[in-house]
């Protein structure tokens, strides 16, 4: 709780009062002019309607939304307030998460101006009860005794009693916000993982409005309360006649609410009385608390069905291991550094630089840039075949025919947003700090293209390959990865996600030829910017273990290190399409010389 101060009038209060005066004046003037016939009926009617609307807006703000109306609606005596706070202390905290998906639709007009309008689509809400908590809200008896001592005591050593004569009654305005905090870092990680899983599961459109609200399982909870503290009297009516709601109502109707509020606040003391609760599944009473929400709601519209791109999502089921855990226990955090600073905007070498202007352009690389891409394929090529390589044998080289850079503002902003979100989690464990084969193979040669140097390496951002056909690669470059389909042709050794490799020869195992068309007889590799974050390191296929690790929310990808196990390749598996930007489509052929 913060010390007492005086409540102040807000700018909205003053503006609302001015609007009310102007509105009443317009209403009166318009009515008189109409009665006298001095202005056209249409003009007079417009003036009256505008005046009524302005006056009603003033009444709405003053009587329904203002702090004064809230304080005067709930006035307690000392005993009533103490009972109220005890009920709040015993009440169960609740958390509500909401996500609203939307997109913008453009509609052209005859004058060639484009009208943009927001279209809301999928909406979802999750409501959680929290059983295991410790309430640390300040005791009312202690605080009320302190106010009596300071504001109506006889001790002249106190500064308050030197400046103010002894008062026989105090009007205390209590603002009571809900403040909920996880008991420790581990509990916070459980909470964040559950929230992000909910948001991810219900991300169904281009943009999202996300909100989180603290609630309480107590129907009588109020955010603003007035308490009457009077010596030798315990009565909420022990206040002057003017400090009643009906007086405030009359003053508001007569456009005198601002003077009333100013005087009302000058006669009261304000205190911020935080309803503080720490929660953990380890606390007594947490039995039965788990990840399942008490209540969930979702709303789909026809627009939502059109906007949803058909991405198949698999809901992560909570672990039931442990004793009534809210979220599964995990290892200590892997975030080992402060928040990471990331660049803002598109790469410096892109043709399109202004993100405020929508662009979606395919850029053919120059001969010199294409040669550098050939160098990248050469230095990351490894003469090692695995069982995933199809018939045709092991090529000696991959020969680049054409390289296309995909510059797409929509996909880039999604990638940039994800990168900014990851940077707030702190620096993850870098790949060079992990067991295995060292740094990324795509970032070791100093003579490689410029783009290899514009990476946020502190987030384990790297350029990685993904094998496909030319048609499939261009489709991914246009629309991004479809997590409902990736991996369907290559198996799920390390989970159902997008499989990436640092070696061109590994991704070549999954590349296929286009049977016809412009690129008939040719194959394709995607070179993607990939945000890996904290990687779960494993050398053998163990899906249950991988699933358990991902459910903790600590890991954003999987590093399957078969190079360390059997001297083949390392593969990186990503489960969120926002972590991948398919920047380059490399069209090539295989050479067996």
C-alpha positions in Angstrom: 0.0 0.0 0.0 1.2 3.5 -0.9 0.8 6.4 1.5 -2.1 8.8 1.5 -2.4 11.6 -1.0 -5.1 13.7 -2.6 -7.1 12.5 -5.6 -6.8 14.8 -8.6 -9.1 15.7 -11.4 -8.3 14.2 -14.7 -8.1 15.9 -18.1 -11.0 13.7 -19.2 -13.1 15.1 -16.4 -12.5 18.7 -17.3 -13.0 18.0 -21.1 -16.3 16.2 -20.3 -17.5 19.1 -18.2 -16.7 21.6 -21.0 -18.5 19.4 -23.5 -21.5 19.3 -21.2 -21.6 23.1 -20.9 -21.3 23.6 -24.6 -23.9 20.9 -25.3 -26.4 22.4 -22.9 -25.8 25.8 -24.4 -26.3 24.5 -27.9 -29.5 22.6 -26.8 -30.9 25.8 -25.2 -29.9 28.1 -28.0 -31.2 25.8 -30.7 -34.5 25.3 -29.0 -35.0 29.0 -28.5 -34.1 29.7 -32.2 -36.5 27.1 -33.4 -39.3 28.5 -31.1 -38.7 32.0 -32.4 -38.4 30.8 -36.0 -35.1 32.6 -36.5 -33.2 29.7 -38.1 -34.2 26.9 -40.5 -35.8 23.9 -38.8 -33.1 21.6 -40.2 -30.3 23.7 -38.7 -32.0 24.1 -35.4 -32.7 20.3 -35.2 -29.0 19.5 -35.9 -27.9 22.0 -33.2 -30.3 20.5 -30.6 -29.2 16.9 -31.4 -25.5 17.8 -31.1 -26.2 19.6 -27.9 -28.1 16.6 -26.5 -25.3 14.2 -27.4 -22.6 16.4 -25.8 -24.7 16.8 -22.6 -25.3 13.1 -22.4 -21.6 12.3 -22.9 -21.0 14.6 -19.8 -23.6 12.7 -17.8 -22.2 9.3 -18.9 -18.7 10.2 -17.8 -19.7 11.8 -14.5 -22.3 9.3 -13.3 -20.9 6.0 -14.8 -17.2 6.2 -15.4 -15.8 8.8 -12.9 -14.0 7.8 -9.7 -16.3 10.1 -7.7 -19.3 8.1 -8.7 -17.5 4.8 -7.7 -16.4 6.2 -4.3 -19.9 7.5 -3.5 -21.5 4.2 -4.5 -19.5 2.1 -2.0 -19.0 3.8 1.3 -17.9 1.6 4.3 -17.5 2.1 8.0 -14.3 0.8 9.7 -15.8 -2.5 10.6 -17.4 -3.0 7.2 -14.2 -2.2 5.5 -12.2 -4.7 7.6 -14.7 -7.4 6.8 -14.5 -6.6 3.1 -10.7 -6.7 3.0 -10.7 -10.1 4.8 -13.1 -11.5 2.2 -10.8 -10.2 -0.6 -7.8 -11.7 1.1 -9.5 -15.2 1.2 -10.8 -14.9 -2.4 -9.2 -17.1 -5.1 -7.3 -15.2 -7.8 -8.2 -15.8 -11.4 -6.5 -15.1 -14.7 -8.2 -14.4 -18.0 -6.4 -14.5 -21.4 -8.1 -13.2 -24.6 -7.0 -13.1 -28.2 -8.9 -11.4 -31.0 -7.7 -12.2 -34.6 -8.3 -9.7 -37.4 -7.1 -8.6 -40.8 -7.4 -5.6 -43.0 -9.5 -5.6 -46.2 -8.9 -3.1 -48.9 -11.8 -2.0 -51.1 -11.2 0.1 -54.2 -13.5 3.0 -55.1 -14.2 4.7 -58.4 -11.9 7.6 -57.5 -9.1 5.0 -57.1 -8.9 5.7 -53.4 -8.5 2.5 -51.3 -10.7 2.1 -48.2 -9.1 -0.1 -45.5 -11.4 -1.7 -42.9 -10.6 -4.0 -40.0 -12.4 -7.4 -40.1 -12.4 -9.3 -36.8 -12.3 -13.0 -37.1 -11.5 -15.7 -34.6 -11.8 -14.8 -30.9 -10.9 -17.0 -28.0 -10.8 -16.7 -24.2 -9.4 -18.8 -21.4 -10.3 -18.4 -17.7 -8.2 -19.9 -15.0 -8.8 -20.4 -11.3 -5.7 -20.4 -9.2 -5.9 -22.5 -6.0 -2.4 -22.3 -4.7 -1.7 -18.8 -3.5 -0.4 -16.7 -0.6 -2.2 -13.5 0.1 0.0 -10.5 1.1 -2.6 -7.8 1.1 -2.0 -5.3 3.9 -4.0 -5.9 7.1 -6.8 -3.2 7.4 -6.5 -3.0 11.2 -2.9 -2.0 11.1 -3.4 0.6 8.4 -6.5 2.1 9.9 -4.7 2.5 13.2 -1.9 4.3 11.5 -4.3 6.8 9.8 -5.9 7.5 13.1 -2.5 8.2 14.6 -1.4 10.5 11.8 -4.5 12.4 11.0 -6.5 12.7 14.2 -3.9 11.9 16.9 -2.5 14.2 19.6 1.2 13.6 19.0 2.6 16.9 17.9 5.9 15.3 16.9 4.2 14.1 13.8 4.5 16.5 10.8 0.8 15.9 9.9 -0.4 17.0 13.3 1.7 20.2 13.1 0.1 21.2 9.9 -3.4 20.1 10.6 -5.6 20.4 13.7 -7.0 17.3 15.2 -9.8 15.8 13.0 -12.6 13.8 14.4 -13.3 12.1 11.1 -11.3 11.0 8.1 -12.6 10.1 4.6 -10.3 7.6 3.0 -10.5 6.9 -0.7 -9.1 3.4 -1.4 -8.0 2.4 -4.8 -7.7 -1.4 -4.8 -6.0 -2.8 -7.9 -5.3 -6.6 -8.3 -1.6 -7.5 -8.3 -0.8 -11.2 -8.9 2.8 -12.4 -9.1 4.3 -15.9 -9.6 6.1 -17.2 -6.5 9.4 -17.6 -8.3 11.0 -17.6 -11.8 10.1 -21.2 -12.4 6.4 -20.5 -11.7 6.6 -17.5 -14.0 8.0 -19.7 -16.8 5.1 -22.2 -16.4 2.6 -19.4 -16.6 4.3 -17.8 -19.7 4.5 -21.2 -21.4 0.8 -21.9 -20.9 -0.2 -18.4 -22.1 2.0 -18.6 -25.2 0.6 -22.0 -26.0 -3.0 -20.6 -25.8 -2.1 -17.7 -28.0 -0.3 -19.9 -30.5 -3.2 -22.4 -30.7 -5.6 -19.5 -31.4 -3.6 -17.5 -33.8 -5.7 -17.8 -36.9 -5.3 -14.6 -38.9 -2.8 -11.9 -39.9 -3.0 -9.7 -36.8 -3.9 -10.3 -33.2 -5.0 -8.3 -30.2 -3.9 -10.1 -27.0 -4.9 -9.2 -23.5 -4.4 -10.6 -20.0 -6.5 -9.6 -17.0 -6.4 -10.3 -13.3 -9.8 -11.2 -11.8 -10.9 -12.4 -8.4 -13.5 -15.0 -7.2 -15.5 -12.5 -5.2 -18.7 -11.0 -6.5 -18.5 -8.0 -4.2 -15.1 -6.8 -5.3 -14.8 -3.1 -6.1 -11.8 -1.2 -7.4 -12.7 2.1 -5.6 -14.1 2.3 -2.1 -14.6 5.1 0.4 -14.1 4.5 4.1 -15.4 6.7 6.9 -13.0 6.8 9.9 -14.5 8.6 12.8 -13.4 8.7 16.4 -15.6 6.7 18.8 -18.1 6.0 15.9 -18.4 3.1 13.5 -20.9 4.3 11.0 -20.6 4.8 7.3 -23.3 7.5 7.5 -21.1 9.7 9.8 -20.4 12.1 6.9 -21.8 15.5 5.9 -25.0 15.7 4.0 -23.4 16.8 0.8 -21.3 13.6 0.7 -24.1 11.5 -0.7 -24.7 10.3 -4.2 -28.0 12.1 -4.7 -26.2 15.5 -4.1 -23.6 14.6 -6.6 -26.3 13.6 -9.1 -28.0 17.0 -8.8 -24.7 18.8 -9.2 -23.9 16.8 -12.3 -27.3 17.5 -13.9 -26.8 21.2 -13.1 -23.3 21.1 -14.7 -21.6 21.6 -11.3 -19.8 18.3 -11.1 -16.3 19.7 -11.5 -16.5 22.1 -8.5 -18.2 19.3 -6.5 -15.4 16.8 -7.4 -12.7 19.2 -6.6 -14.1 20.0 -3.2 -14.9 16.3 -2.5 -11.3 15.3 -3.3 -9.9 18.1 -1.1 -11.8 16.7 1.9 -10.5 13.2 1.5 -7.3 11.2 1.7 -6.4 8.7 -1.1 -4.6 5.4 -0.5 -3.6 2.8 -3.0 -4.4 -0.5 -1.3 -3.0 -3.3 -3.5 -4.7 -6.7 -3.4 -1.4 -8.6 -3.6 -1.2 -12.4 -4.1 1.7 -14.7 -4.9 0.8 -18.0 -6.5 2.4 -21.4 -6.9 1.3 -25.0 -7.4 3.5 -25.9 -4.4 1.5 -23.9 -1.9 -1.0 -25.6 0.4 -4.4 -25.7 -1.2 -3.1 -26.1 -4.8 -4.4 -29.7 -5.1 -6.3 -30.0 -8.3 -4.8 -27.0 -10.0 -3.7 -27.8 -13.5 -3.3 -26.3 -16.9 -7.0 -26.9 -17.9 -8.9 -23.6 -17.8 -12.1 -23.3 -15.8 -13.9 -21.9 -18.8 -13.0 -21.3 -22.4 -14.9 -19.5 -25.1 -14.2 -19.1 -28.8 -16.1 -17.4 -31.6 -15.6 -18.1 -35.3 -17.2 -16.2 -38.1 -17.4 -16.7 -41.8 -14.6 -14.3 -42.2 -12.6 -16.4 -39.8 -13.0 -19.4 -41.9 -11.9 -17.6 -45.0 -8.9 -16.0 -43.2 -7.7 -19.2 -41.6 -5.1 -20.7 -43.9 -5.8 -24.3 -43.0 -2.8 -24.7 -40.7 -3.2 -28.0 -38.8 -2.3 -27.4 -35.2 -1.9 -30.1 -32.5 -2.9 -28.9 -29.0 -0.1 -29.5 -26.5 -1.5 -31.7 -23.7 -0.3 -30.9 -20.1 1.9 -33.3 -18.3 0.2 -35.2 -15.5 3.4 -36.1 -13.8 4.1 -34.9 -10.3 1.7 -34.0 -7.6 -1.1 -31.8 -8.9 1.3 -29.6 -10.7 0.0 -26.4 -12.3 2.6 -26.9 -15.0 5.2 -29.6 -15.5 8.4 -29.1 -13.5 11.4 -28.3 -15.7 15.1 -27.8 -15.5 16.5 -24.4 -14.5 16.1 -21.6 -17.1 18.3 -21.7 -20.1 18.1 -17.9 -20.6 21.6 -17.0 -19.6 21.9 -13.3 -20.4 20.1 -10.0 -20.5 17.5 -9.1 -23.1 19.0 -9.2 -26.6 19.1 -6.1 -28.8 17.9 -6.8 -32.3 18.0 -4.8 -35.5 14.8 -3.1 -36.7 13.7 -3.0 -40.3 14.5 -5.0 -43.4 18.1 -6.2 -44.2 20.3 -3.4 -45.6 20.9 -5.2 -48.9 17.2 -5.5 -49.8 15.8 -3.5 -52.7 12.6 -2.6 -50.8 13.4 -0.7 -47.6 10.1 0.9 -46.6 8.0 -1.5 -44.5 5.1 1.1 -44.3 4.5 0.3 -48.0 3.3 -3.2 -48.7 5.7 -5.1 -51.0 6.0 -8.7 -52.3 8.7 -8.9 -54.9 11.0 -11.7 -56.2 14.5 -10.5 -56.9 16.9 -12.4 -59.2 20.4 -12.3 -57.8 23.3 -11.0 -59.9 25.9 -13.2 -61.4 28.4 -12.2 -58.7 25.9 -12.9 -55.9 24.9 -16.2 -57.5 28.5 -17.2 -57.5 28.8 -16.5 -53.8 25.7 -18.6 -53.2 27.5 -21.4 -55.1 30.4 -21.0 -52.7 28.0 -21.4 -49.8 26.7 -24.7 -51.2 30.2 -26.0 -51.9 31.6 -25.3 -48.4 28.5 -26.8 -46.7 28.5 -29.9 -48.9 29.5 -33.1 -47.2 30.1 -36.4 -49.0 28.0 -38.4 -46.7 24.7 -40.2 -47.6 22.0 -41.3 -45.1 19.1 -43.6 -45.4 16.9 -40.6 -46.4 18.7 -40.2 -49.7 16.6 -41.5 -52.5 17.7 -43.4 -55.6 20.3 -41.8 -57.8 23.3 -42.0 -55.7 25.4 -39.4 -53.9 26.2 -36.4 -56.2 29.7 -34.8 -56.1 28.4 -31.2 -56.3 25.2 -29.1 -56.4 25.4 -26.7 -59.3 23.4 -23.4 -58.9 21.3 -22.3 -61.9 19.4 -19.4 -60.4 18.8 -17.7 -57.0 15.7 -15.7 -56.2 15.4 -13.5 -53.1 11.9 -13.2 -51.7 11.2 -9.7 -50.3 7.8 -9.9 -48.6 6.8 -7.2 -46.1 4.0 -9.2 -44.5 6.1 -12.3 -43.8 9.1 -10.1 -42.7 7.0 -8.2 -40.2 5.8 -11.5 -38.7 9.4 -12.8 -38.5 10.6 -9.5 -37.0 7.8 -9.5 -34.4 8.8 -13.0 -33.4 12.4 -12.0 -33.1 11.5 -9.0 -30.9 9.4 -11.3 -28.7 12.3 -13.8 -28.3 14.8 -11.0 -27.4 12.8 -10.2 -24.2 13.3 -13.7 -22.9 17.0 -13.1 -22.5 19.9 -14.6 -24.4 19.5 -18.4 -24.9 22.3 -20.9 -24.6 24.3 -20.4 -27.8 25.1 -23.3 -30.1 28.8 -22.8 -29.6 28.2 -23.4 -25.8 26.3 -26.7 -26.4 27.8 -30.1 -26.7 28.4 -31.4 -30.2 30.0 -30.1 -33.4 30.4 -26.4 -32.8 29.1 -23.4 -34.6 26.7 -23.3 -37.6 28.4 -24.5 -40.8 26.7 -21.7 -42.8 28.6 -19.0 -40.9 32.2 -20.0 -40.9 33.6 -18.7 -44.2 34.4 -15.0 -44.3 34.1 -14.8 -48.1 30.4 -15.7 -48.0 27.6 -13.2 -49.0 26.8 -10.1 -46.9 23.5 -11.6 -45.6 25.4 -14.1 -43.5 26.6 -11.3 -41.4 23.2 -9.6 -40.7 22.0 -12.1 -38.2 21.0 -11.9 -34.5 23.4 -14.6 -33.4 22.6 -14.0 -29.7 19.2 -15.6 -30.5 20.8 -18.5 -32.4 19.5 -17.0 -35.6 21.1 -18.8 -38.6 20.8 -19.4 -42.3 19.6 -23.0 -42.8 18.6 -25.1 -45.8 15.3 -26.8 -46.5 15.0 -29.2 -49.5 12.0 -29.0 -51.8 11.0 -28.9 -55.5 11.2 -25.5 -57.4 7.4 -25.2 -57.4 7.2 -26.1 -53.7 10.0 -23.8 -52.7 8.4 -20.8 -54.6 5.1 -21.6 -52.8 6.8 -21.6 -49.4 8.6 -18.4 -50.3 5.3 -16.8 -51.2 3.2 -18.0 -48.3 5.6 -19.3 -45.6 5.8 -22.8 -44.1 2.6 -24.8 -43.5 3.2 -26.6 -40.2 0.4 -29.0 -41.0 2.3 -30.4 -44.0 6.0 -29.9 -43.4 7.8 -33.1 -42.5 5.1 -35.3 -44.1 7.6 -36.5 -46.7 10.6 -36.8 -44.5 9.4 -38.5 -41.4 9.3 -37.2 -37.8 12.5 -38.4 -36.2 12.7 -35.4 -33.9 9.1 -34.3 -33.9 6.5 -32.9 -36.3 8.0 -29.6 -37.5 10.0 -28.0 -40.2 13.3 -29.8 -40.7 16.3 -27.6 -41.5 20.0 -28.4 -42.1 23.2 -26.5 -42.1 24.7 -28.8 -44.8 23.4 -28.4 -48.4 24.0 -32.1 -49.0 21.6 -33.1 -46.2 18.8 -30.9 -47.4 19.5 -32.1 -51.0 18.3 -35.6 -49.8 14.8 -34.2 -49.5 14.8 -32.1 -52.7 12.8 -33.2 -55.7 12.6 -32.3 -59.4 9.8 -30.5 -61.1 8.5 -32.9 -63.7 7.5 -30.1 -66.1 7.3 -26.3 -66.5 9.9 -23.6 -66.3 12.2 -25.6 -63.9 11.6 -29.1 -65.3 14.4 -31.4 -64.3 15.8 -29.0 -61.7 15.6 -29.1 -57.9 15.4 -26.4 -55.2 16.7 -25.5 -51.8 15.3 -22.8 -49.6 17.9 -20.8 -47.6 15.9 -19.6 -44.6 16.6 -17.2 -41.8 15.8 -19.3 -38.8 15.3 -18.3 -35.2 16.2 -21.3 -33.0 16.4 -19.7 -29.5 16.9 -22.3 -26.8 17.4 -25.7 -28.6 16.7 -29.0 -27.0 19.8 -31.1 -27.7 19.3 -34.8 -28.5 21.3 -37.4 -30.5 18.7 -40.2 -30.9 15.0 -40.2 -31.8 13.0 -40.0 -28.6 9.6 -38.4 -29.3 8.2 -38.6 -25.7 11.3 -37.0 -24.3 11.1 -34.2 -26.9 7.4 -33.6 -26.3 8.1 -33.3 -22.5 10.9 -30.8 -23.1 8.8 -28.7 -25.5 5.9 -28.6 -23.0 8.0 -26.8 -20.5 8.1 -23.8 -22.8 11.8 -23.4 -22.4 12.7 -24.7 -25.9 11.8 -23.2 -29.2 13.5 -25.8 -31.4 15.2 -29.2 -31.4 18.8 -29.9 -32.4 19.1 -33.5 -33.5 22.8 -34.1 -33.6 23.3 -37.3 -35.6 26.8 -35.9 -36.5 27.9 -36.5 -33.0 26.2 -39.9 -32.8 27.0 -41.5 -36.1 29.1 -38.9 -38.0 26.3 -37.8 -40.4 24.5 -34.5 -40.0 22.9 -32.1 -37.5 19.2 -31.3 -38.1 17.2 -28.4 -36.6 13.5 -28.7 -36.1 11.3 -25.7 -35.7 7.6 -25.8 -34.8 6.4 -22.2 -35.3 6.3 -20.8 -38.8 6.9 -17.3 -37.5 10.5 -18.4 -36.6 11.4 -19.0 -40.3 11.7 -16.4 -43.1 12.3 -18.3 -46.4 14.5 -15.6 -48.0 16.2 -17.4 -50.9 15.1 -20.0 -53.4 18.1 -21.8 -54.9 17.4 -23.6 -58.2 20.1 -26.1 -59.0 21.0 -29.4 -60.6 23.1 -32.4 -59.3 26.5 -33.1 -60.7 27.9 -36.7 -60.5 31.3 -36.0 -62.1 
